[in-house]
C-alpha cells in the first residue's frame, strides 16, 4: 500500500496504508482493474488510439512530454515532431523575452505577463506559478485573469504598465466567452496607452484554431499551437504554460515536463501492486462506489500547493462527474465524488472537526514536502508533524468516557510526500492525479475526456446575455429566470 516513485534526483512517497483496505480487498481491486481492462485502456491512450469516443479523438496529453525523437502516431502522423516544434518555439520566445531581445512597442523590457484563460487554461498555469515561485524567483511576474467579472481584470490591469506588459490569451477553441471578454478589455487597455498598432505586438494567443485569431488583433506570428486531442484540464503540459516558461525559463518547464514523463513511465510499466495511479484510482472507486463516500478532501500541507484542491476539482469532477457510460447506458453505481479542500494547518482550524467526528466519512488526501523551502526547519518539521498526526488521528481515533470527546477513527486517508518541491516533482504530482482520474473512468466505463455538461450552461448563458442586452426576457424562459432578469435590470439601471 506504499509506493515510492523516483523523479530524477528526487522522489515521491505515496502511502495509502491508512485507507480502509485490507489484503483481501486489495486483491479484489486488482481483479477489478483486470476485469475493466485498465492496463489495455492505458496502453491504448498512450499509443494515440481513440479513447475520447464521443468526440472521436485521442487523448494525448502524455505526448506533450514525450522525449524528442520518439514516435506516437495519430492518423499516420507522428505528433511528437509537432509537439517539439511548438516546444522549441516556446523556448525561443521565452528566451527572447527574458534576455531582452523581445521588447515592448516603446522599447522597454517586458516585466509582467497577464495570463488570460479559464478552467485548465488558468488553473494549471496558476498552480505551477504559485508552486514554483516559492523556490525560484520569477524573472518576469505573472498575473492571472479568469473570471468574467470585470473587477478581476480591472484590478490586475490597475497595477501594471502597458509598455512593459505582455498579454497571453489561452483558449483552445478561441471562442471561450469569458476569456475573449477579458482579452478585449486588456487589448483596449493596451491600445489606449500605446496605440492600436501596439496591441498585436503585446499579445500572444494559445489555441487550436489559429484562423480565429486574425480577427482579434493578434499577429499570426504570435500564435502558439495546441491540439484538439488535448483537453483543457490536461493542457498544463502544452503551450498554455508559456507564461511560466517566460517567468522561470524554458529549462525549468523542461524539468516540469520531465517529472510528468517519469510518472507516465511509472504508470505504463509498473505492475498493479507497485503502480501508484492504479492503486489510488482503484481505492477511489472503492471509497465512492462501494462504500458510498460522496466527497474527497485534498489537504496540502504546503502553502506552495494551495491551489492544488481547485486544480483537482476540475480535473476529477469535469472528467468523471457523469452518470452515463461510453455506451450510453445509465451508470448503476456512483461516480466522481465532490472534490474540495484547503491548506493545512489552516484546515485544522476550519473543517477537520467534521472529518474527525462528523456523521459523514470523508476520504482525505494529504500532500506534504519533506525539504523546507525556507531556513525555518523547526517550523517546517512542526508542519509535517501536524500532517502525519492528522492522518493517524483519522485512522485510529481515541476513546473517551465523554462521547462528545471520543474520536471514532477508521477514517481513510492517503499521504503523498515529495522529497522536495521541484519542477520535476510538481510535474510528477500533477501527472499522478491525471492517471488516477483515467483509471477511475475506465472502471466506471466513463469517457473522462468530454464535458457536455459544461456546454449547456455556455449556450444558455449566451441566450440570457442577449435577453439582458435587449431588456426583454424570453417568454419561453422559466418563471424564476424571468423574475431574476427583471430584478437585475431594474437594479442595474440605477447605476
C-alpha positions, 0 to 999 in steps of 0.5 A: 500500500506504499509506493515510492516513485523516483523523479530524477534526483528526487522522489515521491512517497505515496502511502495509502496504508491508512485507507480502509483496505485490507489484503483481501480487498486489495486483491479484489481491486486488482481483479477489478482493474483486470476485469475493466481492462485498465492496463489495455485502456492505458496502453491504448491512450498512450499509443494515440488510439481513440479513447475520447469516443464521443468526440472521436479523438485521442487523448494525448496529453502524455505526448506533450512530454514525450522525449524528442525523437520518439514516435506516437502516431495519430492518423499516420502522423507522428505528433511528437515532431509537432509537439517539439516544434511548438516546444522549441518555439516556446523556448525561443520566445521565452528566451527572447523575452527574458534576455531582452531581445523581445521588447515592448512597442516603446522599447522597454523590457517586458516585466509582467505577463497577464495570463488570460484563460479559464478552467485548465487554461488558468488553473494549471498555469496558476498552480505551477506559478504559485508552486514554483515561485516559492523556490525560484524567483520569477524573472518576469511576474505573472498575473492571472485573469479568469473570471468574467467579472470585470473587477478581476481584470480591472484590478490586475490591469490597475497595477501594471504598465502597458509598455512593459506588459505582455498579454497571453490569451489561452483558449483552445477553441478561441471562442471561450466567452469569458476569456475573449471578454477579458482579452478585449478589455486588456487589448483596449487597455493596451491600445489606449496607452500605446496605440492600436498598432501596439496591441498585436505586438503585446499579445500572444494567443494559445489555441487550436484554431489559429484562423480565429485569431486574425480577427482579434488583433493578434499577429499570426506570428504570435500564435502558439499551437495546441491540439484538439486531442488535448483537453483543457484540464490536461493542457498544463503540459502544452503551450498554455504554460508559456507564461511560466516558461517566460517567468522561470525559463524554458529549462525549468518547464523542461524539468516540469515536463520531465517529472510528468514523463517519469510518472507516465513511465511509472504508470505504463510499466509498473505492475498493479501492486507497485503502480501508484495511479492504479492503486489510488484510482482503484481505492477511489472507486472503492471509497465512492462506489462501494462504500458510498463516500460522496466527497474527497478532501485534498489537504496540502500541507504546503502553502506552495500547493494551495491551489492544488484542491481547485486544480483537482476539482476540475480535473476529477469532477469535469472528467468523471462527474457523469452518470452515463457510460461510453455506451450510453447506458445509465451508470448503476453505481456512483461516480466522481465524488465532490472534490474540495479542500484547503491548506493545512494547518489552516484546515485544522482550524476550519473543517477537520472537526467534521472529518474527525467526528462528523456523521459523514466519512470523508476520504482525505488526501494529504500532500506534504514536502519533506525539504523546507523551502525556507531556513525555518526547519523547526517550523517546517518539521512542526508542519509535517508533524501536524500532517502525519498526526492528522492522518493517524488521528483519522485512522485510529481515533481515541476513546473517551468516557465523554462521547462528545470527546471520543474520536471514532477513527477508521477514517481513510486517508492517503499521504503523498510526500515529495522529497522536495518541491521541484519542477520535476516533482510538481510535474510528477504530482500533477501527472499522478492525479491525471492517471488516477482520474483515467483509471477511475473512468475506465472502471466506471466505463466513463469517457473522462475526456468530454464535458457536455455538461459544461456546454449547456450552461455556455449556450444558455448563458449566451441566450440570457446575455442577449435577453439582458442586452435587449431588456426583454426576457424570453417568454419561453424562459422559466418563471424564476429566470424571468423574475431574476432578469427583471430584478437585475435590470431594474437594479442595474439601471440605477447605476 
